[in-house]
Amino acid sequence: MDLFGTNFLSNNLMLPILDFFYGVLPSYGLAIVALTLVVRAALAPVSAGQIRNMRQMKVAQPAMQKRVKEIQERYKSDPAKQQEEMSKVYQEFGNPLAGCLPLVLQLPILFALFATLRGSPFADVSYPVELEIVPRDQVVQSQPVNAQPHNIYVQPGLHYSISAVSTVGNKLNAGEETLLDFRAPDGRSLDSIIQEVSNPNVAPHWTVKTGAELVELTTENGQTKLKALNPGKVSLTGLVPGLASNEGFLFISALGRVGAMDSNGMIHWDTVILVLIFAASTYASQMITNQGDTAKSPQQDQVNKSLPLVFAVMFLFFPLPAGVLMYMVIANIFQTAQTFVLSREPLPENLQKILDAQQKTVTTPAETLPFEPNRSKKKA
C-alpha cells in the first residue's frame, strides 16, 4: 500500500536529491546529512506553525477551558449563540486543532524520506514470495508472481525498479521447475544489469523460509532454479544487498547495520551512541517545549522526562538501520534548535498577559502561618 504516495515521493523527489548530493559529495553518509537538512529546511515554515500553535495553546489552555465551560453553560439552550461565542474564543486564543494541520502536511514527505533510507542503497531489500506445490496429476491455475517492485542501486547514482518473479507462477506441480529471478519493467534480469555495470558487490540470492523439505534450490551462472518435490506451501525470500549497507560514516561502521547487538551477542557501540544522542536531543526538546508551563501536573512532568528513555529502549529492542537512526538524530537536533529559536519569540499581547498572571501566581510566596519556624517575630 502506497501510504500518502510514499513510493511516488521517494522515487521522484528523495532519490533524485540523494543522487545529486552523492554526485557532489561522494559519500552516502554525507548524502544522508544533506538530504535530511534539505527536507527539514523545506518543512521548517510548516513545522514552525505547529510549534507556535503548541506554545500558544499551553498558555491559553486554562483561560480558554474556563471560557468554553461558561459559554456551554450560559447558552446550552441556544446552539447558534453558543457556536457564535465559541468562534470569538477561537479568534481570541487560537484554534487548538490548527496545530494538527502542519503535522498532517509533513507526514507524506517524512514517510517518503524514512522509506528511502530503509531501502537500497542503504539497506538490503527483501522480496517475499509465496508458492504452492500441488500433486503431479492435479491441474493448476497458476497466477503470475510479481512481488512489489523496489528501487535497487547497482552502482552509485544508478538504480532500477526491480521485481521478484517466478516464471511458472505461484502454483507448481510436484516435479515441475521454475526460474526465480529479479527483473526490471523492460524484462531484463537484475543479473544481466549487474554484469553490464561490472559490480560484483551486488549479489542477489534466494532462501527458503518455510517448506525447505518441499523444494530444491540450485544456482548456476547467477540464475536460481526451484524444483518442486512434494505438495505443500513454501515461503521464499529474495534478497538484494544494499550497495552502501556496509559503508561507514564518522563513528558509524556500517550505515545498513540493524540493531545494537548482533546474533553473536556483540554490542555495536556506534548504534548505541546514536540511540543515546537521539534520547538526549529528545529530552532537550521536551525541556525547551515545556519551559514556563505552569499548568502542567507532576504526572505530566514525569511523563515528559521519561519519554526519551522510552524511545531509547524502543530503538534498542525494535532496531532500525544505522542510516535511519542517523537521519532521526539530525532531524531531532534540527527540530530542537528550531523550537529553541521560536521559544524566544514574543507571544501575542493577550497571551503574554495570561502568562505573566500565571507566573505571578506561581512565584508569589504564600502567607506565613504563625507557627512556622521561619516567621519573623513582631517587635514588642
N, C-alpha and C positions, 0 to 999 in steps of 0.2 A: 504494500500500500504506500503510495507516494504522498505522505502526510505533508500538507501545506506546500506541495510542489517541491519537496526537498530534493528529489533527483534532478529536476529541471534546473533549480538554482545551483546545485552542486556542479552539474555538467556545464552550464552556460555562464556561471559567474565565478564560483570559487576556484575551479580548476584552471580557467584562463588566467586569473590573478596569480594563482600559485605558480603556474608555468612562467609567467612574466618575471616574478621575483626570483625564481630559480635561475632564470637566464641572466639576471643582474647580479645575484648573489648565489654562486654555485654551491649552496648548502641548503639541504632541506630543513635543517633546524632554523636557519635564518629566514627561510621562506615561511615557516610557520609563524615566527615572530612578526614578520612584515604583514602577512595575511591577517593575523589576529588584530594588529594595530589598525590596519585599514578598515576592517569591518567594525571594530569598536568606535573608531573615529566617525565613520559614516552614520552609526547609530547613536552617537553622542547627543544630538539635539532631541531625539526621541526619548532616550533614557533620562535626559535632564528634566523633561516634563514630568516623568514618573517620579523622580527623586524630589522635585519641588512639591508635587502634589502630596507625597507621603509626609514630607516635613510639615507642610501647612495643615494637613489633617490631624497630625499629632497635637498641634497646638489648639486647633479649633474644636477637636472632638468633644471635650467636656461641655463647653458652652453650647455647641451645636446639638448635642443629645438633649440638653435641658430645654432648648428652644423647640425642638421637634416634639418632645413629650408634651409641652404646654400647648402647642398647636393641635396635636392629636386630641387632647382633652377638650380644648375650647371649641373646636369645630368638628367634633365627632359626628354630629348630625348634618353636617354640610360639607360633603366631599369636595365640591367645586372650590369652596373657600379654603378648605384645607390644602388642596393642591396649589392654589394661588400663593398661600403663605409659605408653603414648602419651597416653592420656586424662589421666593425672596430670600429664604435662608441659604439656598444653594448659591444665589448671586452674591450674598454677603461673605459666606465662608468657603465656597467652592464645593464641587460635587465629589463625594468620596469615590465614585465609580470612574472618575476621569483618569485616575492613575492606572486603571486596568487597560485602557486603550493603547498606550505606548508599549506595554508589555506584549500585547497581542500582535502589534505591528512588528516587533522584533523577532518573534518566535520563528517565522519561516526562515529568515536568514541565519539565525543562530542554530537551528536544526540542520540546515544545509551545511554550515561550517563544521558542525560536530560530525555529521555523516562523512564529510570529505576527509577529515583527519582520522577517521576509523577505517578507511579503505585504503586501496592502493594509491600511492606507493608506500605509505607509512606502515601498513599492516597487511598480514596475509588475508586473502579473500577466499572464503569457503562457499561452495555451491552444494546444497543438499539435494540429493536425487533419490526418489523412492521407486523401486521396481517390484513387480510381482511375477513370480515364476509359476506357471500352471503345468499340469501334466502334459506329456508329449502328444497325446492324441486329442487334446481339447482345442477347439477353435478359439482363437483370441482376437479381440478387437482392441488393438493397441492404440494409445494416444501418444502424440509427439512429446518428447521430453525437452523442454526448453526452460531451464532454470533462469531465474531473474538475472538480467544482464548487469554487469558491473564494469566500471572503467578500470582497465588493467594497464599499468605502465610497463612497457617493455624496455624503455630506456628513458633517462631524464627528459622531460618535456614531450614525450611521445606516448600516447595511450590510445587504447581501442576499447570499444564496447564489446564485451565478451560474455557469451552464454555457455552453459554446460549442456551437452546434448548426448542422447543415446540414439544411435542410428536406427535401431529397430523400434524403439518406443518404450513405453513404460510396462509392457507385458511381454513375456517371452515364454516359449515352450521349453520344457526341460530338454537339454541337449543343444539348444539354439545359442548362437553367439551374437554379440552386439559390440559396436565400437563406442567407447566412451571418449568424448572429445570436448575441447573448448573451441568455440568458433565465433568469428566476427559476423556482423549482419550480412556481409557480402559472401559468406560461405567459407572464407579462408580459415584454416585452423590456426590456433594460437601457436602451435609448434612451428608451423611454417613462417609465421611472423617473427618469432624469436630467432629462427635461423637467418632470416633476412637481415636483422639488426645485429646478429652475432653477439648475443648476450646470454651466456650460459648461466648467469646468476638467477634468471627467472626459469625455474624448472617445475612446472605443474605436475601434480600426481594425484592418484585416487586411493582412497582407503575404504574398507568395508566397516561400517559401524555396527550393524546387526545383520545376522544371517550369513556370516562368513562361511559356514558349512554348506551353504546352498549354491555358492558360486565359486568360480576360479578366475582370478585376475592374472593377466600376463601383459608385460610391457616390452615392446620391441620397436626400436627406431623412433622413440618418442610417442608411439601410439599404444593405448591401453585397450585391450580386448577383455570382455567379460563373457565367460561361458556359464550358462545356466545348468546346474547339476540336478537339483531337486526342487519340488514345488515349495512355495512359501514366499514371504515378503522380505525384501532386502533393502536396507538403508545404506546409501553410499554418500561419501563426501569428496568432492573435487576441491583441491586446494591449490591456489596460485600464490607463491611467495611474493611479499611486498618488496619492491625494488630497494626501498630505503629503510626497511624494517630493522636492519642491523646497523644503520648509520648512527653515529654518535653526535652529540652536540653539547659543548661545555662539559658539565659533570655527568651528563646523561650518556650512558654507554650504548643504548640501543633505543631508537625512537619507537620501534614497534613492540618492545617488550611489554608484556601484560602482567601486572601484579608485582608485589614487593617481595614475593618468595616463590621460588620455582619448585618443581616436583621433587627435587633432591633436598629441599629444606634450606637452600642457600638464600640468604637475605640480600636483596638488591637495594643498597643504601641510596642510590640515586633516586629510585622511586619513592622511598621513604621520605627523603628530603623534599621532593616535590609535594607530597601529601602534607607535610608539616608546614611548608610555605603557604599552601592553599588554606590550611586551617588558620594560620596566623593572620593572613590577609582578610579572611572572613571575620575573624574576631575584631580586627581593626575597623572593618567596615561597619560591624554591629555597634561598636563603641561610638563611632562618629555619627551614625544614623540616630542613635538614641540619646546623644548628649543633650542635656537640658530638658529631657522628657520628664516632667514632674508628675505625670498622671500614671506612669507605669507602676504595676504592682511588684512586690518582691518576687512573686512566682514568675512573672513575665521577664524580669531581670535575670532570673536564674536560667530560664529557657534560652534567652539571648546569649548568655555566656557559655552554655553547654552546646549550642548549635555547632560551633566549629569542631568540637570533639566528635559529635555525631557524624559530621561529614568525613572527618579523618578516618574513623572506624569503618564507615561505609566504603570508602575508596580502598581500604586495605583488604576488606573481605569480599567486596564486589569490584574487582580491579578493572582499570581501564588502561589502554596503551599509554606508554610514557609520553608520546607526542600529544595525545588528547589532554593528559594532565598538564603538560606544559602550556597548552592553549588556555586551559581553565585558570592556571595561575596568572598568566599575563592578563587575561580578561578581568580577573578579580582585582588585580592591582590597579588596572586602569579604572575600574568601577569605583574602587576605594578612593583613588585620587580625585575622581570627578565628584564623588559625594562630599569629600573634604572641601573642595573649592565651592560647591553650591551651598554648603552649610554656613559659609561666611556671607552669603547674600542677605541683604536686609529683607525682613518679612514685610508683607503689606501692613499698612498702619494699623488697621483694626485688629489684625492678629498679633502684632507686636504689643499692643496694649494688653491683650489677653495673656500673652506670655509674661509680661512684666508683672501682672497681677498674680499669676501662678507662682512665679519665683519669689515674690514678696511674701506670699502666704507661707511658702516652704521655709524661707530663711528667717522669718520673724520668730524670735525666741518666745517660748511660752512663758506665761506669768509664773514666777517662782512661788511655790507654796511655803507657808510659814515654817513647816517642819523640815524643809530641805536644808542640808548642811551648808551649802554654798550661799544661802540667803544672807545678805548683809544685815546686821543688826541696826535698829534705829538708835540714834543717839538719845541719851537721856536728856 
